[in-house]
Amino acid sequence: MKKYHVKKGDMVEVLAGKEKGKTGKILKILKKKDRVIVEKINFVKKHARPGGRFAKGGIVEMEAPIHVSNVALFCPHCSRGVRYGVTILEDGKKVRICKACGEQID
């Protein structure tokens, strides 16, 4: 079982590629390919046949996966992608802490 530095629902910043510097929420993690799909990032045009997800078919725009190493967890306090550490609160709950500013991310 692989473990990643981000999880579904996290806000992330793209570190490399044509979308560098943009932020978005993780919609899906593809563990077999080490990739993530980020909301409104890395749009591609795909030719789709009618039926299934695409009722009408035609040319459809959709998000393409990005390698997990090209995204960083976004800190709302720093307003940028950061590294994080994990600390345990008094009640035993684990939370992620920004390494740059020390604020709680979760």
C-alpha positions in Angstrom: 0.0 0.0 0.0 1.5 3.3 -1.1 1.4 6.4 1.1 1.4 9.9 -0.3 2.0 13.4 1.1 -1.5 14.5 0.0 -5.0 13.0 0.2 -8.3 13.4 -1.5 -9.9 16.8 -0.8 -6.6 18.6 0.0 -5.8 22.0 -1.6 -2.6 21.7 -3.5 -0.3 23.9 -5.6 1.2 22.7 -8.9 5.0 22.8 -8.8 5.9 21.9 -12.4 4.5 21.9 -15.9 2.3 24.3 -17.9 0.0 24.8 -14.9 2.8 25.7 -12.5 1.7 28.0 -9.6 -2.0 27.2 -9.9 -4.0 25.8 -7.0 -6.9 23.3 -6.8 -8.5 20.6 -4.8 -7.6 16.9 -5.3 -10.5 15.0 -6.8 -9.0 11.6 -7.1 -5.7 9.7 -6.4 -4.5 7.1 -8.9 -2.3 4.9 -6.7 -1.2 2.5 -9.5 0.2 5.3 -11.6 1.4 7.6 -8.8 -0.8 10.4 -10.1 -3.5 12.8 -8.9 -6.4 14.6 -10.6 -6.7 18.2 -9.5 -9.9 20.2 -10.0 -9.7 22.7 -12.9 -6.0 21.9 -13.6 -4.4 20.3 -16.6 -7.5 20.3 -18.9 -7.2 18.2 -22.1 -9.6 17.7 -25.0 -10.8 14.1 -25.5 -12.9 12.6 -28.3 -15.7 10.6 -26.7 -18.3 8.3 -28.2 -21.9 8.6 -27.2 -23.0 6.5 -24.2 -21.8 5.9 -20.7 -20.5 9.0 -19.0 -20.8 11.1 -22.2 -24.4 11.0 -23.3 -23.9 13.0 -26.4 -20.3 12.3 -27.3 -18.1 14.7 -29.2 -15.1 16.6 -28.0 -15.1 16.8 -24.2 -12.8 18.8 -21.9 -11.7 17.0 -18.8 -8.9 17.0 -16.1 -5.9 14.9 -16.9 -3.7 13.3 -14.1 -0.6 15.0 -12.8 2.3 13.1 -11.1 2.0 13.3 -7.3 5.6 14.7 -7.0 4.5 17.8 -9.0 2.0 19.0 -6.3 2.6 20.4 -2.8 0.1 20.8 0.0 -1.2 24.4 0.0 -1.0 26.4 3.2 -3.7 29.1 3.4 -1.7 31.1 6.0 1.5 31.2 3.8 -0.5 31.3 0.5 1.8 28.8 -1.2 2.7 25.1 -1.5 4.7 23.9 1.6 6.2 20.9 3.3 4.4 19.7 6.4 5.0 17.9 9.6 2.6 15.9 11.8 2.0 16.6 15.5 -0.3 15.0 18.0 -2.8 17.1 20.0 -3.7 16.6 23.6 -6.8 14.6 22.7 -4.6 12.2 20.6 -5.7 13.5 17.2 -2.9 13.9 14.5 -2.8 17.2 12.6 -0.6 18.5 9.8 1.5 21.5 10.6 3.1 23.9 8.0 6.9 23.7 8.2 7.2 27.4 7.1 4.8 29.2 9.4 4.0 26.6 12.1 0.2 26.9 11.6 -2.2 24.0 11.5 -3.3 23.0 8.0 -6.0 20.4 8.8 
